[in-house]
Amino acid sequence: MHTLRNTTDYLKKEKIDFIEPDMWPVNIPDLNPVDYAVWGALQQRVYHGPKINTVEEVKRAITTEWKNCHNALLTIALISGIVILNVLFRIMADISSNVISLK
C-alpha cells in the first residue's frame, strides 16, 4: 500500500488524470470477466507461441495476438460483465429498499 500511496501522490502532484484506487474494481473473477477471460486468453496465446526473449518481442506478440483475438471472446466477456452488473444492481436495490423500510 505504501508504494500505491507514493504513486497516487505523485500523479496528483503532477496533475495527471487517473482512476483513484478506491474506484478500481475488486479482483474477483466473477466481477471482472473482461480482465479474467480476455487477458487470460491473450496471455495463453502469447506464451504458447515462440519463445520470447526481449521486451520488444513481448510487445510484438501481444499486439499480434490482440489483432487475432476473436470478437466472439470479447463479446462473451462483455455480455458476462453486463449480466453480472445487472445482478449486482438488483441486489443493491433490494438491500437499499430493505434498509429504507427498516427506518
C-alpha distances in whole Angstrom, upper triangle without the diagonal:
4,5,5,6,9,10,11,12,14,15,16,18,20,21,20,20,17,16,13,10,12,15,14,16,15,15,19,22,24,22,22,25,25,22,23,27,27,24,25,29,28,26,29,32,30,30,33,35,36,34,31,31,30,27,30,31,28,28,32,32,29,31,34,33,31,35,37,34,37,36,37,34,32,34,34,30,30,33,31,28,30,32,28,28,31,31,28,29,32,30,29,32,33,31,31,35,35,33,35,38,37,38
4,5,5,6,9,10,11,12,14,15,16,18,20,19,20,18,17,15,13,15,18,17,20,19,19,23,25,28,26,25,28,28,25,26,30,30,27,28,32,31,29,32,34,32,32,35,37,38,35,32,32,30,27,31,32,29,29,33,33,30,33,36,35,33,37,39,37,39,39,40,36,35,37,37,33,33,36,34,31,34,35,32,31,35,34,31,33,36,34,32,35,37,34,34,38,38,36,38,41,40,40
4,5,5,6,9,10,11,12,14,15,17,18,17,18,16,16,14,12,15,17,16,19,19,18,22,24,27,25,24,27,26,23,24,28,28,25,26,29,28,26,29,31,29,29,33,34,34,32,29,28,27,24,27,29,26,26,29,30,27,29,32,32,30,34,36,34,36,37,38,34,32,35,35,31,31,34,33,30,33,34,31,31,34,34,31,33,36,34,33,36,38,35,36,39,40,38,40,43,42,42
4,5,5,6,8,10,11,12,14,15,16,15,15,13,12,10,8,11,14,13,16,16,16,20,22,25,22,21,24,24,20,22,26,25,23,24,28,27,25,28,30,28,29,32,33,34,33,30,29,27,24,27,29,26,25,29,29,26,28,31,30,29,32,34,32,34,34,35,32,30,32,32,29,29,31,30,27,29,31,28,27,31,31,28,29,33,31,29,32,34,32,32,36,36,34,37,40,39,39
4,5,5,6,9,10,11,12,14,15,15,15,13,13,10,9,12,14,14,18,18,19,22,25,27,25,24,27,26,24,26,29,29,26,28,31,30,29,32,34,32,32,36,37,38,36,33,33,31,28,30,32,29,28,32,32,30,31,35,34,32,35,37,35,38,37,38,35,33,35,35,31,31,34,32,29,31,33,30,29,32,33,29,30,34,32,30,33,35,32,32,36,37,34,36,39,39,38
4,6,5,6,9,10,10,12,14,14,15,14,15,13,12,15,17,17,20,21,21,25,27,30,28,26,29,28,25,27,31,30,27,29,32,31,29,33,34,32,32,36,37,37,35,32,31,29,26,29,31,28,27,31,32,29,31,34,34,32,35,37,36,38,38,40,36,34,37,37,33,33,36,35,32,34,36,33,32,35,36,32,33,37,36,33,36,39,36,36,40,40,38,40,43,42,42
4,5,5,6,9,10,11,12,11,12,11,12,11,10,14,15,15,18,19,20,23,25,28,25,24,27,25,22,25,28,27,24,26,29,28,26,30,31,29,30,33,34,35,33,30,29,27,23,26,28,25,24,28,29,26,27,31,31,29,32,34,32,35,35,36,33,31,33,34,30,30,33,32,29,31,33,31,29,33,34,31,32,35,34,32,35,37,35,35,39,40,38,39,43,42,42
4,5,5,6,8,10,10,9,10,9,9,8,8,11,13,13,17,18,19,23,25,27,24,23,26,25,22,25,28,27,25,27,30,29,28,31,33,31,32,35,36,37,35,32,32,29,26,28,30,27,26,30,31,28,29,32,32,29,32,35,33,35,35,36,33,31,33,33,30,29,32,31,28,29,32,29,28,31,32,29,29,33,32,29,32,35,33,32,36,37,35,36,40,39,39
4,6,5,6,9,10,10,12,11,13,11,12,14,16,17,20,21,23,26,29,31,28,27,30,29,26,29,32,31,29,31,34,32,31,35,36,34,35,39,39,40,38,35,34,32,28,30,33,30,29,33,34,31,32,35,35,33,36,38,36,39,38,40,37,34,36,37,33,33,36,35,31,33,35,33,31,34,35,32,32,36,35,32,35,37,35,34,38,39,36,38,41,41,40
4,5,5,6,8,9,11,11,13,12,14,17,18,18,22,23,24,28,30,32,29,28,31,29,26,29,32,31,28,31,33,31,30,34,35,33,34,37,38,38,36,33,32,29,26,28,31,28,27,30,32,29,30,33,34,31,34,37,35,38,37,39,37,34,36,37,34,33,36,35,32,34,37,34,32,36,37,34,34,38,37,35,37,40,38,37,41,42,40,41,44,44,44
4,5,5,6,5,7,8,10,10,12,15,15,16,19,21,23,26,28,30,27,25,28,26,24,27,30,28,26,29,31,29,29,32,33,31,33,36,36,37,36,32,32,29,25,27,29,27,25,29,30,27,27,31,31,29,31,34,33,35,34,36,34,31,33,34,31,30,33,33,29,31,34,32,30,33,34,31,32,35,35,32,35,38,36,35,39,40,38,39,43,43,42
4,5,5,6,8,9,11,10,13,15,15,17,20,22,24,28,30,31,28,27,30,28,26,29,32,31,29,31,34,32,32,36,37,35,36,39,40,41,39,36,36,33,29,31,33,31,29,32,33,30,31,34,35,32,34,37,36,38,37,39,36,33,35,36,33,31,34,34,30,32,34,32,30,33,35,31,31,35,34,32,34,37,35,34,37,39,36,37,41,41,40
4,5,8,11,12,15,14,16,18,19,20,24,26,27,31,33,35,32,30,33,31,29,32,35,34,31,34,37,35,34,38,39,37,38,41,42,42,41,37,36,33,30,31,34,32,30,34,35,32,33,36,37,34,36,39,38,41,40,42,39,36,38,39,36,35,38,37,34,35,38,36,34,37,38,35,35,39,38,35,38,41,39,37,41,42,40,41,44,44,43
4,6,9,11,14,15,17,20,20,21,24,26,28,31,33,35,32,30,33,30,28,32,34,32,30,33,35,33,33,36,37,35,36,40,40,40,39,35,34,31,28,29,32,30,28,31,33,30,30,34,34,32,34,37,36,39,38,40,38,35,37,38,35,34,37,37,33,35,38,36,34,37,39,36,36,39,39,36,39,42,40,39,42,44,42,42,46,46,45
4,6,9,12,13,16,18,18,19,23,25,27,30,32,34,30,29,31,29,27,31,33,31,30,33,35,33,33,37,37,35,37,40,40,41,40,36,36,33,29,30,33,31,28,31,33,30,30,34,34,31,33,36,35,37,36,38,36,33,35,37,33,32,35,35,31,32,36,34,31,34,36,33,33,37,37,34,36,39,37,36,39,41,39,40,43,44,43
4,6,10,11,14,17,16,17,20,23,24,28,29,31,27,25,28,26,24,27,30,28,26,29,31,29,29,33,33,31,33,37,37,37,36,33,33,30,26,27,30,27,25,28,30,27,26,30,30,28,30,33,31,34,33,35,33,30,32,33,30,28,32,32,28,30,33,31,29,32,34,31,31,35,35,32,35,38,36,35,39,40,39,39,43,43,43
4,7,9,12,15,13,14,18,21,22,25,27,28,25,23,25,23,22,25,27,26,24,27,29,27,28,32,32,30,33,36,36,37,36,33,33,30,27,27,30,27,25,28,29,26,25,29,29,26,28,31,29,32,30,32,30,27,29,30,27,25,28,29,25,26,29,28,25,28,30,28,28,31,32,29,31,34,33,32,35,37,36,36,40,40,40
4,6,9,12,10,11,14,17,18,22,23,24,21,19,22,20,19,22,24,23,21,24,27,25,25,29,30,28,30,33,34,35,34,31,32,29,25,26,28,25,23,26,27,24,24,28,27,24,27,29,28,30,28,30,28,25,26,28,24,23,26,26,22,24,27,25,23,26,28,25,25,29,29,27,29,32,31,30,33,35,33,34,38,38,38
4,6,8,6,7,11,13,16,18,20,21,18,16,19,18,16,20,22,21,20,23,25,24,24,28,29,28,30,33,34,35,35,32,33,30,27,28,29,26,24,27,28,24,25,28,27,24,27,29,27,29,27,29,26,23,25,26,22,21,24,23,20,21,24,22,19,23,24,21,22,25,25,23,25,28,27,26,30,31,30,31,34,35,35
4,6,5,7,11,13,15,18,21,22,18,18,21,20,18,21,24,23,22,24,27,26,26,30,31,30,31,34,36,37,36,33,34,32,28,30,32,28,27,30,30,27,28,31,30,27,30,32,30,32,30,31,29,26,27,28,24,23,26,25,21,23,25,23,20,24,25,22,22,25,25,22,25,28,26,25,29,30,28,30,33,33,33
4,5,5,9,10,12,15,18,19,16,16,19,19,16,19,22,22,20,22,25,25,24,28,29,28,29,32,34,36,35,32,32,31,27,29,31,27,26,29,29,26,27,30,29,27,30,32,29,31,30,31,28,25,27,27,23,22,25,24,20,22,24,21,20,23,24,20,21,25,24,22,25,27,25,25,29,29,28,29,33,33,33
4,6,8,9,12,15,18,19,16,16,19,19,18,20,23,23,22,24,27,27,27,30,32,31,32,35,36,38,37,35,36,34,31,33,34,30,29,33,32,29,30,33,31,29,32,34,31,32,31,31,29,26,27,27,23,23,25,23,20,21,23,20,18,21,22,18,19,22,21,18,21,24,21,21,25,26,24,26,29,29,29
4,6,9,12,14,17,17,14,14,17,17,16,18,21,21,20,23,25,25,25,28,30,30,31,34,35,37,37,34,35,34,30,32,33,29,28,31,31,27,28,31,29,27,29,31,28,29,28,28,26,23,24,24,21,19,22,20,17,18,20,18,15,19,19,16,17,20,19,17,20,22,21,20,24,25,24,25,29,29,29
4,6,9,12,14,15,12,11,14,14,12,15,18,18,17,19,22,22,22,25,26,26,27,30,31,34,33,31,32,30,27,29,30,26,25,28,27,24,25,28,26,23,26,28,25,27,25,26,23,21,22,22,18,17,20,18,15,17,19,16,15,18,19,16,17,21,20,18,21,24,22,22,26,27,26,28,31,31,32
4,6,8,10,11,8,7,11,11,10,12,15,16,15,17,20,20,20,23,25,25,26,29,30,33,33,31,32,31,28,30,30,26,25,28,27,23,25,27,25,23,26,27,24,25,23,24,21,19,20,19,15,15,17,15,12,14,16,13,12,15,16,13,15,18,17,16,19,21,20,21,24,25,24,26,29,30,31
4,6,9,10,7,8,12,13,11,12,15,17,16,17,20,21,20,23,25,25,26,28,31,33,32,31,32,31,29,31,31,27,27,29,28,25,26,29,26,24,28,28,25,26,25,25,22,20,21,20,17,17,18,16,13,16,17,13,13,17,16,13,16,18,17,16,20,21,20,21,24,25,24,27,29,29,30
4,6,9,8,7,10,12,9,9,13,15,13,14,17,18,17,19,22,22,23,25,27,30,29,28,29,29,26,28,28,24,25,27,26,22,25,27,24,22,26,26,23,24,24,24,20,19,21,19,16,17,19,16,14,17,18,14,15,18,18,15,18,21,19,19,23,24,23,24,27,28,27,30,32,32,34
4,6,5,6,9,11,10,9,12,14,14,14,17,18,18,20,22,23,23,25,28,31,30,29,31,31,29,31,30,26,27,29,27,24,26,28,25,23,27,27,23,24,23,22,19,18,20,17,14,16,17,14,12,15,15,12,13,16,15,13,17,19,17,18,21,22,21,23,26,26,26,29,31,31,33
4,5,5,6,9,8,6,8,11,11,11,13,16,16,17,19,21,21,22,25,28,28,27,30,30,28,29,28,25,25,27,25,22,24,25,22,21,24,24,20,20,20,19,16,15,17,14,11,13,14,11,10,14,14,11,13,16,15,14,18,19,18,19,23,23,23,25,28,28,28,31,33,33,35
4,6,6,10,10,8,10,13,14,13,16,18,18,19,22,23,24,25,28,31,31,31,33,33,31,32,31,28,28,30,27,24,26,27,24,22,25,25,21,21,20,19,16,15,16,13,11,12,12,9,8,11,11,8,10,13,12,11,15,16,15,17,20,20,20,22,25,25,26,28,30,31,33
4,6,9,9,9,11,13,14,15,17,19,19,21,23,24,25,27,29,32,32,31,34,33,30,32,31,28,27,29,27,24,26,27,24,22,25,25,22,22,20,19,17,15,16,14,11,11,12,9,7,10,10,7,8,11,11,9,12,15,14,14,18,19,19,20,23,24,24,26,28,29,31
4,5,5,6,8,10,11,11,14,15,16,18,20,21,22,24,26,29,29,28,30,30,27,28,28,24,24,26,24,20,22,24,21,19,22,22,18,19,18,17,14,13,14,12,9,10,11,9,7,10,11,9,10,13,14,12,15,18,17,18,21,22,22,23,26,27,27,30,32,32,34
4,5,5,5,8,9,10,11,13,15,16,18,19,21,22,24,27,28,27,30,29,27,28,27,23,23,25,22,19,21,22,19,17,20,19,16,16,15,14,11,10,11,9,5,7,9,6,6,10,10,9,11,14,14,14,17,19,19,20,22,24,24,26,28,29,30,32,34,35,37
4,6,5,5,7,9,10,11,13,15,16,17,19,20,22,25,26,25,28,27,24,25,24,21,20,22,20,16,17,19,16,14,16,17,13,13,13,12,9,7,9,9,5,6,9,8,7,10,12,11,12,16,17,16,18,21,21,22,24,26,26,28,30,31,32,34,36,37,39
4,6,6,5,7,10,10,11,13,15,16,17,19,21,24,24,23,25,24,22,23,22,19,18,20,18,15,17,19,16,14,17,17,14,15,15,15,12,10,13,12,9,10,13,11,10,14,15,14,15,18,19,18,20,23,23,23,26,27,27,29,31,32,33,35,37,38,39
4,6,6,5,8,10,10,12,14,15,16,18,20,23,23,22,25,25,23,24,23,19,20,21,19,16,18,19,16,15,18,18,15,16,16,15,11,11,14,12,9,11,14,11,11,15,15,14,16,19,19,18,21,23,23,24,27,28,28,30,32,33,33,36,38,38,40
4,6,5,6,9,10,11,12,14,16,16,19,22,23,22,25,26,24,24,23,20,20,21,18,15,17,18,14,13,16,15,12,12,13,12,8,8,11,9,6,10,12,10,10,14,15,14,16,19,19,19,22,24,24,25,28,29,29,31,33,34,35,37,39,40,42
4,5,5,6,9,10,11,12,14,15,17,20,21,20,23,23,21,22,20,17,17,18,15,12,14,14,11,10,13,12,9,10,10,11,7,7,10,9,7,10,12,12,12,15,16,16,18,20,21,21,23,26,26,27,29,31,31,33,35,36,37,39,41,42,44
4,5,5,6,9,10,10,12,14,16,19,19,18,20,20,18,19,18,14,14,16,13,10,12,14,11,10,13,13,10,13,14,14,10,10,14,13,10,13,16,15,14,18,19,18,19,23,23,23,25,28,28,28,31,33,33,34,37,38,38,40,42,43,45
4,5,5,6,9,10,11,12,15,18,18,18,20,21,19,20,19,15,16,17,14,12,15,15,12,12,15,15,12,14,15,15,11,12,15,14,11,14,17,15,15,19,20,19,21,24,24,24,26,28,28,29,32,33,33,35,37,38,39,41,43,43,45
4,5,5,6,9,10,11,13,16,17,17,21,21,20,20,18,15,16,16,13,11,14,13,10,10,13,11,9,10,12,12,9,10,13,12,11,14,16,15,16,19,20,20,22,25,25,25,28,30,30,31,34,35,35,37,39,40,41,43,45,46,48
4,5,5,6,9,10,11,14,15,15,18,18,16,17,15,12,12,13,10,7,10,10,7,7,10,10,8,10,13,13,10,11,15,14,13,15,18,18,18,21,22,22,24,26,27,27,29,32,32,33,35,37,37,39,41,42,43,45,47,48,49
4,5,5,6,8,10,13,13,12,16,16,15,16,14,10,12,13,10,8,11,12,9,10,13,13,11,14,16,17,14,14,18,17,15,18,21,20,20,23,25,24,25,28,29,28,31,33,33,34,37,38,38,39,42,43,43,45,48,48,50
4,6,5,6,9,12,13,13,16,18,17,18,15,13,15,15,11,10,14,13,10,12,15,13,12,14,17,17,13,15,18,18,16,19,22,20,21,24,25,25,27,29,30,30,32,34,34,35,38,39,39,41,44,44,45,47,49,50,52
4,6,5,6,10,12,12,16,17,17,17,14,12,13,13,9,9,11,10,7,9,12,10,9,12,15,16,13,15,18,18,17,20,22,21,22,25,26,26,28,31,31,32,34,36,36,37,40,41,41,43,46,46,47,49,51,52,54
4,6,6,8,9,9,12,13,13,13,10,8,10,10,6,6,9,9,7,9,12,11,11,14,17,18,16,17,20,20,19,21,24,24,24,27,29,28,30,32,33,33,35,38,38,38,41,43,43,44,47,48,48,50,52,53,55
4,5,7,7,8,11,13,13,14,11,9,12,12,9,9,13,12,10,13,16,14,14,17,20,21,18,19,23,22,21,24,26,25,26,29,30,29,31,34,34,34,37,39,39,40,43,44,44,45,48,49,49,51,53,54,56
4,7,8,10,14,16,16,17,13,12,15,14,10,12,15,13,11,14,16,14,14,17,20,20,18,20,23,22,22,25,27,26,27,30,31,30,32,35,35,36,38,40,40,41,44,45,45,47,50,50,51,53,55,55,57
4,7,8,12,14,15,15,11,11,13,12,8,11,13,11,10,13,15,13,14,17,20,21,19,21,24,24,23,26,28,28,29,32,33,33,34,37,38,38,40,42,42,43,46,48,48,49,52,53,53,55,57,58,60
4,6,10,12,14,13,10,10,13,12,9,12,14,12,12,16,17,16,17,20,24,25,23,24,28,28,27,29,32,31,32,35,36,36,38,41,41,41,44,46,46,47,49,51,51,52,55,56,56,58,61,61,63
4,7,10,12,12,9,10,13,12,10,13,16,14,14,18,19,18,20,23,26,27,25,26,29,29,28,31,33,33,33,36,38,37,38,41,42,41,44,46,46,47,50,51,51,52,55,56,56,58,61,61,63
4,6,8,9,6,6,10,10,8,11,13,13,14,16,18,18,19,23,25,27,24,25,29,29,27,30,33,32,32,35,37,36,37,40,41,40,43,45,45,45,48,50,49,51,54,55,54,57,59,59,61
4,7,8,7,8,11,12,11,13,16,16,17,19,21,21,23,26,29,30,28,28,32,32,30,33,36,35,35,38,40,38,40,43,43,43,45,48,47,47,50,52,51,53,56,57,56,59,61,61,63
4,5,5,6,9,10,11,12,14,15,17,18,20,21,22,26,28,30,28,28,32,32,30,32,35,35,34,37,39,38,39,42,43,42,44,47,47,46,49,51,51,52,55,56,55,57,60,60,61
4,5,5,6,9,10,11,12,14,15,16,18,20,21,25,27,29,26,26,29,30,28,29,33,32,31,34,37,35,36,39,40,39,41,44,44,44,47,49,48,49,52,53,52,54,57,57,58
4,5,5,6,9,10,11,12,14,15,17,18,20,23,25,28,26,25,29,30,28,29,33,33,32,35,37,36,37,40,41,40,42,45,45,45,48,50,49,50,53,54,54,56,59,59,60
4,5,5,6,9,10,10,12,14,15,16,18,22,24,26,24,24,28,29,27,29,32,32,31,34,36,36,36,40,41,40,42,45,45,45,48,50,49,50,53,54,54,56,59,59,61
4,5,5,6,8,10,11,12,14,15,16,20,22,24,22,21,25,26,24,26,29,28,28,31,33,32,33,36,37,36,38,41,41,41,44,46,46,47,50,51,50,53,55,56,57
4,6,5,6,9,10,11,12,14,15,19,21,23,21,20,24,25,23,24,28,28,27,30,32,32,32,35,37,36,37,40,41,40,43,45,45,46,49,50,50,52,54,55,56
4,6,5,6,9,10,11,12,14,18,20,23,21,20,24,25,24,25,29,29,28,31,33,33,34,37,38,38,39,42,43,43,45,47,47,48,51,52,52,54,57,57,59
4,5,5,6,8,10,11,12,16,18,20,18,18,22,23,22,23,27,27,27,29,31,31,32,35,36,36,38,41,41,41,44,46,46,47,50,51,51,53,55,56,57
4,5,5,6,9,10,10,14,16,18,16,16,19,20,19,20,23,23,23,26,28,28,28,32,33,32,34,37,37,37,40,42,42,43,46,47,47,49,52,52,54
4,6,5,6,9,10,14,15,18,16,16,19,21,19,20,24,24,24,26,29,29,29,32,34,33,35,38,38,38,41,43,43,44,47,48,48,50,53,54,55
4,5,5,6,9,12,15,17,16,16,19,21,20,21,24,25,25,27,30,30,31,33,35,35,37,39,40,40,43,45,45,46,49,50,51,52,55,56,57
4,5,5,6,10,12,14,13,13,17,18,17,19,22,22,22,25,27,27,28,31,32,32,34,37,37,38,40,42,42,44,46,47,48,50,52,53,55
4,5,5,9,10,13,11,11,14,16,15,16,19,20,20,22,24,25,25,28,30,30,31,34,35,35,37,39,40,41,43,45,45,47,49,50,52
4,6,8,10,13,13,12,15,17,17,18,20,22,22,24,26,27,27,30,32,32,33,36,37,37,39,42,42,43,45,47,48,49,51,53,54
4,6,9,11,11,12,14,16,16,18,20,21,22,24,26,27,28,30,32,32,34,36,37,38,40,42,43,44,46,48,48,50,52,53,55
4,6,9,7,8,11,12,12,14,16,17,18,20,22,23,24,26,28,29,30,32,33,34,36,38,39,40,42,44,45,46,48,50,51
4,5,6,7,9,10,11,13,15,16,17,19,21,22,23,25,27,28,29,31,32,34,35,37,38,40,41,43,44,46,47,49,51
4,5,5,6,9,10,11,12,14,15,16,18,20,21,22,24,26,27,29,30,31,33,35,36,37,39,41,42,43,45,47,48
4,5,5,6,9,10,10,12,14,15,16,18,20,21,23,24,26,27,29,30,31,33,35,36,37,39,40,42,43,45,47
4,5,5,6,9,10,11,12,14,15,17,18,20,21,23,24,26,27,29,30,32,33,34,36,38,39,41,42,44,46
4,6,5,6,9,10,11,12,14,15,17,18,20,21,23,25,26,27,29,30,32,33,35,36,37,39,41,42,44
4,5,5,6,8,10,11,12,14,15,17,18,20,21,23,24,26,27,29,30,31,33,35,36,37,39,41,43
4,6,5,6,9,10,11,12,14,15,17,18,20,21,23,24,26,27,29,30,32,33,35,36,38,39,41
4,6,5,6,9,10,11,12,14,16,16,18,20,21,22,24,26,27,28,30,32,33,34,36,38,40
4,5,5,6,9,10,11,12,14,15,16,19,20,21,22,24,26,27,29,30,31,33,35,36,38
4,5,5,6,9,10,11,12,14,15,17,19,20,21,23,24,26,27,29,30,31,33,35,37
4,5,5,6,9,10,11,12,14,16,17,18,20,21,23,24,26,27,29,30,32,33,35
4,5,5,6,9,10,10,12,14,15,16,18,20,21,22,24,26,27,28,30,32,33
4,5,5,6,9,10,10,12,14,15,16,18,20,21,22,24,26,27,28,30,32
4,5,5,6,9,10,11,13,14,15,17,19,20,21,23,25,26,27,29,31
4,5,5,6,9,10,11,12,14,15,17,18,20,21,23,24,26,27,29
4,5,5,6,9,10,10,12,14,15,16,18,20,21,22,24,26,27
4,5,5,6,9,10,11,12,14,15,16,18,20,21,22,24,26
4,5,5,6,9,10,11,12,14,15,17,18,20,21,23,25
4,5,5,6,9,10,10,12,14,15,16,18,20,21,23
4,5,5,6,9,10,10,12,14,15,16,18,20,22
4,5,5,6,9,10,10,12,14,15,16,18,20
4,5,5,6,9,10,11,12,14,15,17,19
4,5,5,6,9,10,10,12,14,15,17
4,5,5,6,9,10,10,12,14,16
4,5,5,6,9,10,11,12,15
4,6,5,6,9,10,11,13
4,5,5,6,9,10,11
4,5,5,6,9,10
4,5,5,6,9
4,6,5,7
4,5,6
4,5
4
